[in-house]
Amino acid sequence: MPKITKILLLAVSVVLVLAVFLGVNSSGVSAATDAQDGAYRQINVYSEVLRHIQTDYVEEPNMSAVTNGALRGLLESLDADSSYLSPEDYKAFKADKGGKAQVGLNVSKRYGYATVVSVVPGSPADKANLNDGDIIEAIGTQDTRDLSLAMIRMMLEGAPGSELTVAVVRPRKAAPEKITMTRVLPSLPPVGETMYENSSILYLKPGILDHDHVQQVEAKLKGMSKAGNKKVLLDLRDVAAGDMSEAMRLANMFLKTGTIAELEGQKVAKQTFAAEPSKAINATSPVVVLVNRGTAGPGEIVAAALLDNKRADLVGEKTFGQGSQQKTFELPDGAALILSVAKYESPSGKKLEDEGVTPGVLVASNFDDGSGDGDDTGDDVAAAKEHEPSAPRKSVTVDDQLTKALDLLKSKAA
């Protein structure tokens, strides 16, 4: 797409944000504040831009495509989880019942494109060597920059046995790599359990924080004393899926008191989720938590709660940064907005969506931490690649993060 078109789309998007969120209608303008007055004055400027697009652009533009693209860019400029769905997309979105076959990818948007948050171990994506931070430039023939996050997630799903082809931008490769995977019904392994240091350290690895896996962790924590375990190593690396309430339940197992998380939005009253003493299972054993850039959402809730309450040491990398609550707003033409209306905060007040969680003990990996704010700073994939790691992931033979976490636990008195 020519740069001039992108610039014009951006201009149109500003008009649309004013129209959608400030309410350009007779009922909404009467009580405008000074800030709103200034915004409304800009409408004339952007309307002029729109007029020039319609009358002076090199060819007659497809205004429907221009509008859809502008609205999509508008929502994505707020955060990765906010989306605009055209009437056709929203119809498909409502008809989607979930439960389809997948390839094992948790995705979000960074730099305007679909980005891999984490990969399910043993999944088709894992076998295809996809990694956290890989950019999915296209799904089939469709550029992910032109798709909302909601539609991207739908397109990754399909019938069992069906093929999914994606174009992936990898570090130090000029051209996207085409990868074809076969969708399979999701099959998540049970919580991984390993004993270290003569069974004094209980290592737990949940792949997802849903009810079943959190229940498994609970059972293993309750059986610690019988097994002779005195310390806990909780591995939340690449844990990005699950339920926020289950994540809070897991955090509460290690906390008798204190704040687990908070949720607040412009029109969402502040909610404080506090630990309940009756739900604590092990509030005294030394705990270390492993995190990486694939830790997101529910995983970040647990990590931040244990870190900020000084209940555990965190080892690894800065987490992805995800944690908001969405609401769907239907529009008169059959389109819809999926809008983030509230964000989760750590006990110390940091918004997980904006800042992620930074471990106290950073263990360097083969990747730069370039996933930070999710801003789209370039015209194409090349700009995204500037923010991506400069070296490919090495074949892991020694887990430095795990080694550091074990060393840290060994030094703690039980």
C-alpha positions in Angstrom: 0.0 0.0 0.0 1.4 3.4 -0.9 2.6 5.6 2.0 0.2 8.4 1.1 -2.7 6.0 1.5 -1.5 5.0 4.9 -1.2 8.6 6.0 -4.7 9.4 4.7 -6.1 6.4 6.5 -4.6 7.6 9.7 -6.2 11.0 9.2 -9.6 9.4 8.6 -9.2 7.2 11.7 -8.9 10.3 13.8 -12.2 11.5 12.5 -13.7 8.2 13.3 -12.4 8.1 16.9 -14.0 11.5 17.5 -17.3 10.4 16.0 -17.4 7.1 17.9 -16.1 8.1 21.3 -17.2 11.7 21.6 -20.6 11.2 20.0 -21.0 13.6 17.2 -24.7 14.1 17.5 -27.2 16.6 18.8 -27.6 15.0 22.2 -23.8 14.7 23.0 -22.4 18.1 22.0 -24.3 20.4 24.3 -22.3 19.7 27.5 -18.8 19.4 25.8 -15.8 20.3 27.9 -13.0 22.5 26.8 -11.0 19.4 25.7 -14.0 18.1 23.8 -14.5 21.5 22.1 -10.9 21.3 20.9 -11.5 17.8 19.6 -14.7 18.9 17.8 -12.8 21.7 16.2 -10.5 19.2 14.7 -13.4 17.5 12.9 -13.4 20.2 10.3 -9.8 19.6 9.6 -10.2 15.9 9.2 -13.4 16.3 7.2 -11.3 18.3 4.8 -8.8 15.5 4.6 -11.6 13.1 3.9 -12.9 15.4 1.1 -9.5 15.4 -0.5 -9.3 11.6 -0.4 -12.6 11.4 -2.1 -12.0 14.0 -4.8 -8.2 14.4 -5.3 -6.6 11.0 -4.7 -4.9 9.4 -7.7 -7.8 7.1 -8.3 -11.3 6.8 -7.0 -10.9 5.2 -3.5 -12.9 2.3 -2.2 -14.4 4.3 0.7 -15.8 1.2 2.4 -12.3 -0.4 2.5 -10.8 3.0 3.6 -13.3 3.3 6.4 -12.9 -0.3 7.6 -9.1 0.0 7.6 -9.2 3.3 9.5 -11.6 2.0 12.1 -9.5 -1.1 12.6 -6.3 1.0 13.0 -8.2 3.3 15.4 -9.1 0.5 17.7 -5.7 -1.2 17.6 -4.0 2.1 18.4 -5.7 1.8 21.9 -4.4 -1.7 22.7 -3.9 -5.1 21.1 -7.2 -6.5 22.5 -9.5 -3.8 21.1 -10.9 -4.6 17.6 -13.2 -3.3 15.0 -15.4 -5.9 13.2 -17.1 -5.1 10.0 -20.7 -6.3 9.6 -19.4 -9.4 7.7 -16.7 -10.1 10.3 -19.1 -9.6 13.2 -21.6 -12.0 11.7 -18.9 -14.7 11.5 -17.7 -13.8 15.0 -21.2 -14.3 16.5 -21.6 -17.6 14.6 -18.3 -19.0 15.9 -19.0 -21.4 18.7 -15.3 -22.2 19.5 -14.0 -25.6 20.3 -12.4 -26.1 17.0 -9.1 -27.7 16.1 -6.0 -25.5 16.6 -2.3 -25.4 16.0 -1.2 -24.4 19.5 -0.6 -20.7 19.1 -1.5 -17.9 21.6 -1.3 -14.7 19.6 -1.7 -11.0 20.1 -0.8 -8.0 18.0 2.4 -6.1 18.0 3.7 -3.6 15.4 0.4 -4.0 13.6 0.9 -7.7 12.9 -0.1 -10.9 14.6 2.6 -11.9 17.0 3.2 -15.2 18.8 2.8 -14.8 22.5 3.4 -18.4 23.4 3.4 -21.9 21.9 1.7 -24.9 23.4 4.3 -27.6 24.0 4.0 -30.6 21.7 1.5 -28.8 19.4 1.8 -28.5 15.6 3.2 -25.0 16.1 5.8 -26.3 18.5 6.8 -29.0 16.0 7.1 -26.3 13.3 9.6 -24.5 15.5 7.5 -21.4 16.0 8.7 -19.3 19.0 7.6 -16.5 21.2 7.9 -13.2 19.4 7.7 -14.6 15.9 5.6 -12.3 13.6 2.8 -13.9 11.6 2.8 -11.7 8.5 0.0 -13.5 6.8 -2.6 -16.3 7.3 -3.1 -17.9 4.0 -3.3 -15.0 1.5 -4.5 -12.5 4.1 -2.1 -10.0 5.6 -2.6 -10.0 9.4 -2.1 -6.2 9.4 -5.5 -6.0 7.7 -7.2 -8.3 10.2 -8.5 -7.6 13.7 -7.2 -9.7 16.5 -10.6 -11.4 16.9 -10.6 -12.5 13.3 -7.0 -13.7 13.4 -7.8 -15.9 16.3 -10.8 -17.3 14.5 -8.8 -18.0 11.3 -6.2 -20.0 13.3 -8.9 -22.4 14.2 -10.6 -24.9 11.9 -11.8 -28.4 11.3 -9.6 -31.3 12.7 -7.1 -32.3 10.0 -7.4 -29.1 8.0 -4.2 -27.3 7.0 -3.2 -23.8 8.1 -0.5 -21.9 6.1 1.1 -18.9 7.7 3.9 -16.6 6.6 6.3 -16.0 9.5 8.9 -13.3 9.9 11.9 -14.7 11.7 15.1 -13.0 12.9 17.9 -12.5 10.3 15.7 -13.6 7.4 14.8 -11.1 4.7 11.7 -12.9 3.5 8.8 -14.4 5.4 9.0 -18.2 5.8 5.8 -20.1 4.8 4.9 -22.8 7.2 2.0 -25.3 6.8 0.6 -27.0 9.8 -2.3 -29.4 10.4 -4.9 -28.4 12.9 -5.6 -30.8 15.7 -8.1 -30.9 18.6 -6.4 -29.3 21.6 -4.9 -31.7 24.1 -3.2 -30.1 27.0 -0.9 -32.2 29.1 -1.4 -32.4 32.9 0.6 -30.2 35.3 4.2 -31.2 35.0 5.8 -32.3 38.2 9.5 -32.9 39.0 11.4 -33.4 42.3 14.8 -31.7 42.8 17.4 -31.8 45.6 16.4 -35.1 47.1 12.7 -34.3 46.7 13.0 -31.1 48.8 12.0 -28.9 45.9 8.7 -29.5 44.1 8.7 -28.2 40.5 5.3 -27.5 39.0 4.6 -26.6 35.4 0.9 -25.8 34.4 0.6 -25.2 30.7 -2.7 -23.3 31.2 -4.4 -21.7 34.2 -7.9 -23.2 33.8 -10.0 -24.9 36.5 -8.6 -28.3 35.9 -4.9 -27.4 35.9 -5.2 -25.1 38.9 -7.0 -28.0 40.7 -4.1 -30.2 39.9 -1.7 -27.7 41.3 -3.8 -27.5 44.5 -3.7 -31.3 44.9 0.1 -31.3 44.6 0.5 -28.5 47.0 -1.7 -30.3 49.6 0.5 -33.4 49.2 3.8 -31.6 49.7 4.3 -32.5 53.4 3.7 -36.2 52.7 6.2 -36.2 49.9 8.8 -34.4 52.0 8.8 -31.3 49.8 9.8 -28.1 51.5 10.2 -25.6 48.6 8.2 -24.8 45.5 9.4 -23.9 42.0 6.4 -22.7 39.9 7.2 -22.5 36.2 4.9 -20.0 34.4 7.0 -19.6 31.3 4.8 -19.5 28.2 1.7 -19.7 30.4 -0.6 -17.2 28.5 -4.0 -18.9 28.5 -6.6 -19.6 31.1 -9.0 -17.8 33.3 -8.2 -14.7 35.4 -10.3 -15.9 38.3 -8.4 -19.2 38.3 -5.1 -17.4 38.2 -6.2 -15.5 41.3 -7.2 -18.7 43.0 -3.7 -20.1 42.3 -2.1 -17.0 43.7 -4.3 -17.2 46.8 -2.9 -20.7 47.5 0.4 -19.1 48.4 -1.0 -16.0 50.1 -2.9 -15.7 53.4 -3.3 -11.9 53.2 -2.7 -9.1 50.7 -4.0 -7.8 47.4 -3.8 -10.2 44.5 -4.9 -7.8 41.7 -7.1 -4.9 40.9 -9.4 -4.1 38.0 -10.5 -0.6 36.9 -11.7 1.3 33.9 -13.1 4.7 33.0 -16.7 3.3 33.6 -15.8 0.2 35.5 -15.7 0.7 39.3 -12.4 -0.3 40.9 -12.4 -3.9 42.1 -9.8 -5.2 44.5 -9.2 -8.9 44.7 -7.8 -9.8 48.1 -6.4 -13.0 49.3 -8.7 -15.1 51.6 -6.9 -16.8 54.5 -9.2 -19.8 54.2 -8.0 -20.5 50.6 -4.3 -20.4 51.4 -2.7 -23.8 51.2 1.0 -23.1 51.5 1.8 -19.6 52.7 5.2 -20.3 54.3 7.4 -22.5 52.0 10.1 -20.7 49.9 8.8 -20.1 46.4 10.5 -19.1 43.2 8.5 -18.4 40.0 9.9 -18.7 36.5 8.6 -16.3 33.8 9.5 -15.3 30.3 8.2 -13.1 27.5 5.6 -15.8 26.7 4.1 -15.4 30.2 0.9 -13.3 29.7 -2.6 -12.6 31.1 -3.4 -15.2 33.8 0.3 -16.1 34.2 1.1 -12.5 34.9 -1.6 -12.2 37.5 0.0 -14.9 39.6 3.6 -13.7 39.0 2.8 -10.1 39.9 0.8 -11.1 43.0 3.5 -13.2 44.5 6.2 -10.7 43.6 4.5 -7.6 45.0 3.5 -9.4 48.2 7.1 -10.5 48.6 5.9 -14.1 48.6 8.2 -15.3 45.8 11.3 -14.4 43.8 10.8 -14.1 40.1 13.5 -15.4 37.7 13.6 -15.0 33.9 12.5 -12.3 31.5 10.0 -9.4 31.4 6.6 -10.8 30.6 4.5 -10.1 27.5 2.0 -7.6 29.0 -1.6 -8.6 28.7 -4.5 -8.1 31.0 -7.7 -6.3 30.1 -11.4 -6.8 30.2 -13.4 -6.4 26.9 -16.9 -5.4 26.1 -18.6 -5.7 22.7 -20.6 -2.7 21.4 -22.8 -3.4 18.4 -23.1 -0.6 15.8 -26.2 0.3 13.8 -24.8 -1.0 10.5 -24.2 -4.5 11.9 -20.5 -3.9 12.7 -19.2 -4.0 16.3 -16.4 -2.8 18.5 -14.6 -5.1 20.9 -13.3 -2.5 23.3 -11.1 -2.9 26.4 -13.1 -1.3 29.2 -10.9 -2.1 32.2 -7.3 -3.2 32.9 -5.9 -5.5 35.5 -3.3 -4.0 37.9 -0.7 -5.6 40.1 -0.8 -5.0 43.8 1.8 -2.2 43.4 -0.5 -0.5 40.9 1.2 -1.4 37.6 -1.1 -2.1 34.6 -0.2 -5.5 33.3 -1.3 -4.6 29.8 1.0 -1.6 29.7 4.0 -2.7 31.8 4.1 -6.5 32.1 6.0 -8.0 35.0 9.7 -7.6 35.4 11.5 -10.3 37.5 13.9 -9.3 40.3 16.4 -11.8 38.9 16.8 -11.3 35.1 18.3 -14.2 33.3 19.4 -13.3 29.8 18.0 -15.2 26.8 18.8 -15.2 23.2 16.2 -12.5 22.6 16.2 -8.8 23.2 13.3 -7.6 25.2 11.7 -5.7 22.3 8.1 -6.6 22.8 7.5 -3.7 25.2 4.7 -1.3 24.3 3.2 -2.7 21.2 3.4 0.5 19.3 3.4 0.3 15.5 6.5 2.3 14.6 6.9 1.4 10.9 5.4 1.1 7.5 5.8 -2.6 7.0 7.2 -5.8 8.5 10.8 -4.4 8.1 10.0 -1.9 10.8 8.7 -4.7 13.1 11.9 -6.6 12.4 13.9 -3.7 13.8 12.3 -4.4 17.2 12.8 -8.1 16.9 15.7 -10.1 18.3 18.9 -9.9 16.4 19.8 -13.6 16.9 17.8 -16.7 16.5 16.9 -18.9 19.5 19.6 -21.4 20.1 19.0 -25.1 20.5 18.5 -25.3 24.3 20.6 -27.9 26.0 21.0 -26.2 29.3 18.1 -24.3 30.9 19.9 -21.3 32.4 16.7 -19.9 33.9 15.8 -23.2 35.6 19.3 -23.5 36.9 19.3 -20.0 38.4 15.9 -20.6 40.0 17.1 -23.9 41.6 20.2 -22.2 42.8 18.1 -19.5 44.4 15.8 -22.0 46.1 18.8 -24.0 47.4 20.1 -20.9 49.2 16.8 -20.3 51.0 16.1 -21.8 54.4 13.1 -24.1 54.4 
